[in-house]
Amino acid sequence: MTAAERRAGISLAVIFALRMFGLFLILPVFSAHAQHIPGGDNLTLVGLAIGAYGLTQACLQIAYGAASDRFGRKPVIFFGLLLFAVGSVVAACADGIYGIIAGRVLQGAGAISAAVTALAADLTRDQHRTKVMAMIGSSIGLVFALSLVGAPLLYAWVGMSGLFWLTAALALCAMAVLGWVVPGAPQVPRANAGRFVDVLRDGQLMRLNIGVFVLHLIQTTMWVMVPAALISTAGLPVAEHWKVYLPAVLVSFVFMVPAIIFAERYNRMKLVFNTAVALLVVVQLGFYAFGHGVYALGLWLTLFFIAFNVLEATQPSWISRIAPADAKGTALGVYNTLQSTGLFLGGALGGWLAQHQGPAAVFLSCGGLALLWLALAATMNPPPVRVVPAASGG
């Protein structure tokens, strides 16, 4: 990669990481914290609070992506980060589950994922794009691992309100990185009104969109289920959950990096992609049949993170390769809308299903969805191979 591409990849990864770190800090401790606040004894509301930001993201991702096609990436990203910071302040000031849900909804109104991913696509060449997406995905994974260690300690020190205040501060830091570090975006073709319909009609794009919906529904559902399982079946208190999470995330990187290199170098993205989806099916069935005890839970979490990290790196790269050149923001907006819808429904429906049918029904349902995704993924065409002249550099 050129120096400009490396700078773009690193700075955009930092923006993603700062934003996601604040969100991740909430996940390991919120379901336990909610038991001590008004309304927190209702698992459906707890799941809603965890996934609520996905609701407004789902409503706004297409609008943000299309706006970034028309008005530029950076102004849209800046505005979204500002709204995210405001939502964090609202949640910090809340004294019950409903106030936290309101803050999480407002956090989701800062729906910048499509615009940031489109900017990454603008600033990198096709043959390096999956590497940049992997940089972004890896940075998210690293801050997730850091949050698993830091969340219980920070929660004991500053409480849930303090975690939300920290999230607001991190959003402001991301705004500074955007303004001072991220390279200027090149001019892109201006989208026309028909491109949105074209994106929706594209069967290959929609298969990827359905896939990211399933992936993030499963991800959010797990954070309704796993913390409780570590307490009830493994006897592990919240302050020690990082001892399971951290090794699982770190080991997953050992497998994720060579998988991405293999997919890129040998043009085997479809094979790597489908293998990761199949692994998701195995993981959900494993949680259902053998999800008891700290070692079993640790094993299935490790396998989940391997699949999740591979899919997080390959899917947006695949989208950016096959989307129309003048509608990348719109295509990524649709993609992130389905992603956010999955985040929301994973929390809300996962909590409801766990409360009324039990954990086994949750894992079986997620396994069934992953199996349907695998059937769709098997019918996809591999992404086009871009042949780049040697004189292009890099």
N, C-alpha and C positions, 0 to 999 in steps of 0.2 A: 504494500500500500504506500501511497505517497504520504508526505508529512501532513498535508492538508486533510487527507482521508483519516489518518490516525488521530489528528486533533479533533476532527468531527466525531469520530466514533467514541473517543474517550470522553469528550465533553457532553455528548448526548447521553452516554451511559451514566455519567455523573448526575445529570438532571433526572433521569429515570430512577436512579438509585436513591437520591435524596427524597424524591416524592414517595417511592415505594417503602422506604425504610420506616417512615411515619405510619404508613398503613400496616406494615408487618408488625410493628411494635404492639399493636392492639391485639392481633390474632392469638398469640399464645396465652394471654392473660384475661381477655375480656369475658369469656364464658364463666370463668371462676369469679371475676369481679362482679358480674351482673347479679349473682346470687345475693348481693348485699345492697342493691339499690332498688328503689320502687319500680315494680314491673319486671324485674329481672328474673323472677321465678318462672316466667312463661318462656319455654324454649323457642316457641315460634317467634316471639319478639326478640329474643337473643339472636336467633338466626337472621332475623330481619335487620337488626342493627349491624351485624357483621357484613351482610351483603347489600345493605341499602345504597351504598355509594354506587353500586353497579346499576341501580335503577335509573338514576339521572344520567350516568355515563351512557347507558343504552339509548336514552332519548336524545342525547346531544352529540354522540361521536360522529354521525354522518354530517351534522351541521358544522362541527368543528373541522372535519376533514375537507368538506366542500369549501368552507370559508378560507382554509389555508391554500386551496387551489386558486382562489380568486383574489384574496387580499394579502397573501404571503404567509409563510409558516411562522416566523418569529412573533409577529403581533398576536396571533391566535394563541400560541403557546404561553406567552406572557400573561394574557388575560385569563387563561385557564388556571395557571399557577396562582394567580391572585385570588380567584374564587375558591380554590382548594385551601388556601391559607385562611380565608374567612370562615369556611366550613369547619376547619379545625378549631378555630376560636369559639364558635358556637358550641361544638361538642365539649370543649374544655369547660365552658361555663354551665353546662347542663347538670342537673341534680337527679335525673331519673332516666329511664330507658327511652322515653319518648323524645326527650331533648337530645339525647345522643343520636337517635335515629335521624332527627332533623339535621344535626350537624353532618352526619354521614351522607345524607342526601345532598347537602350543599357541597361537600367535598367532591362528590361525583360530578357536580356541575362543571368542575375543572377538567373536562374530558379531553386531555391533550394527547393521548396515546397515538391517535391516527396522525396528527400533525407532526409529532416528533418522529414517528417512523417514516413518514413521507419525507421529512427533512433529511433523515439519514439516507434515504434512497436518492435524494437529489444530490447529496454531497459525496456519494461513493459510486464507483463503477460496478457493473453487474457482477464481475468475477470476484469482487471483494465484499459483496453485500451481505452474504451469509456470515462472513467473519464479523462484520460490524454488528449484525443482529445478534450473533453469539456473544460479542462483547457486551452488548446491552443486556442480554439474557443472563450472562455470567455475573454482571455487576448486580443485577437484581437478586440472583441466587446468593451472592456473597453478603449483601446487606440483610438478606433473609436469615442467613446463618448467624450474622452478628446480632440481629434482633432476637433470635432465640436465646442467645446468651444474655443479652442486655435487658430484654423486656422484664423478666422477673426481678432483676436487680433494680432497674429504674422504677418499676411499679412500686416496689417496697420503699423506695426513696421519695418519689414525687407523686405517687398515686396515678390513677387514670387521668385525672385532669392535667397533671403535669405531662403525661405522654402526649396528650392532644396539643398542649402548648408547644412542646418540642416539635411536633409535626408541623405546626404553623411556621416555626422558625426555619425548619429545613426547607419549606416551600419558598421562603424568601431567599434563602441561599441559592436555590435552583434558579430563581429569577436573575440573580447576580451572574451566575455561570452563563445563562442564556445571553445576557447583554454583553458580557465582556470576554467570553472565551469561545463560544460557538462561532465558527466561520459564517460569513454572510452567505445566504442562500442564493443559488443561481436563479435566473429567470426561467420559469417553466411555462409551457403552453397554457393559455387560459382555457379552463374547462367550459364547455357549452352545456346547455340545459339538457341535452339528450344523453349525456354520458352516464348519469345516474341510472337510467333505465337499462343502458347497455351493461352496466356492472351487474345489475340484478338478473339479467338474462344469461349471464355467462355461467354455464354449469360447472366449470372447473373452479371458478372463484367461489361459487356458492358451496361446493363441497368443502373447501377450506374454511368457509365461514361457519358451516354447521360443525365442523371439527373443533374450532376454537370455542364455540358455545359449549360443546360437551366437555372439553378439557377444563374450562374454568368453572363450570357447574360442579364437576367432580372435585376440583381444588377447594372451592369454598365449602362444599358439603363436608369435606374431611376436617375442616377447622371447626365445624360444629361437633364432630364425632370424636376425633383423635384425642384432644385434651381430656375429655371425660373418660375415654378408654384407658388412657395412661394412669388416671387416678383410680378408676374402679377395678380394672382387671390387672394392672401392673403395680398398683399400690405406690405410684410415684407422685409426690406432691408437685404443685405447679412450679415451685422454685427450682426443681431439678429436671424439668422437662427438656431443657436444653441439652442434657446429657444424651438424649435420644435424637433430638432434632439435628444438632450440630454435626455429629458423625455421619448421619444420613445424607445431609446436604453436601458435605465435603467429599464423601466417597462417590456421590453421584457425579461430581465434576470430573473425577478420574475416568469415568466411562463416557461422559458427555463429550469431552473435547476430542478424543480420537474418533468418535462417531461422526462429528461434524466435519473433521478433516477428511475422513474417508468419503463422506457424502459429496464434498466439494471436489476433491482431487480426482475421484474416479467416476463422477457423475452418477452416483447411486443414491440420490436424495430420496427417491420414492421408496427404495428398499429400506433405508434407515428410518424413514418416516413411518412406514407401515409396521416395522418391527417395534417402534416405540408405542404405537397405538395398541398393538397386540399385547405389549407388556402392561399397558393400563388395564386391559381386561383381566389379565392374570392377577394383578395387584388387588383389584376389587374383590375377586373371588377368594384371594388369600386372606383379605381382611374378614370376609364373611366366614370362612371355614376355619382359619387358623389365627385369628386376630386376638389372641389371649396371651398375656405375658409381655414383659418388656422386650425380650429378644425378638419375639415374633413381630411385635409392632414395629420395632426398629428395622427389621428386614424389609417389611412391606413398605415402610416409609422410604427407605433407601431406593428400592425399585421404582417407587412412584416418582421420586425426584429425578432419577435417571430419565424416565420417559418424559416427564414434564419439561425438563430443561432442553432435551433434544427437540421436542415439539415447539417450544417457545422460540427457539432459534431458527428452525426451518420454515415454519408457517409464514411469518411476515416476509421473509426473503422470497418465498415462493409467490406470494401475492404480488410483491413489487415487480417480479419478473414478468408476470403474465397480465398485469393490469394495463389498461391503455395509458400511454405516456402522459396525456393531458388530464388524467383523472386518477392519478395515484392516490391523492389525498381522499378523494371520494371512495375509491375502492377500499382503502385502509380504514375509512370511516365506517363503512358497512361491516368490515371485518371486526373492528373494535366494538361496534354496536352489539354484534352477536356475542363477542367476548364478555362485554359488560352485562348483557342479559343473562348469560350463564352465571356470572358472579352473583347477581342478585337472586336468581332462582335457586342457585345452590344453597345459599344461606336460608332463604325463606322456606323453600320446599323441603330442604334437608332437615331443618328444625321441626317443621310440622310432621314430616314422616317419622322422624325419630321419636317424637312425643306420642304419636298415635299408633305406630306400627312397630317401633323398636329399631335398634341399630342394624339388625340383619336385613331388614327391608331396604334400608338406605344403601348398603353395600351391594345388594343384589340389583337394585334399580340402577345404580351407577355402572355396574358391570354390564347390564343389558344395553345401556346407552353407548358404552365404549365398544361393545360388539357391533352395534349398528353402524357406528362410525367406521370401524374397520372394514365393514362391507362396502361402505361408500368410498373409502380411501383406496380400496383395491381396484376401483374402476377409473381412477384418475390417470391422466396422462403425465409422464414425467415433465418437470419444468424444462423449458428450452435451454440448450447448451449454447452459451454465447462464446463465439470464437473471437478473441481480441488480438489484433496485430501486435507483433513483438515490439514495434516502435512506440506503442502507446504508453510504455513505462510502467512503473509500479514496482 
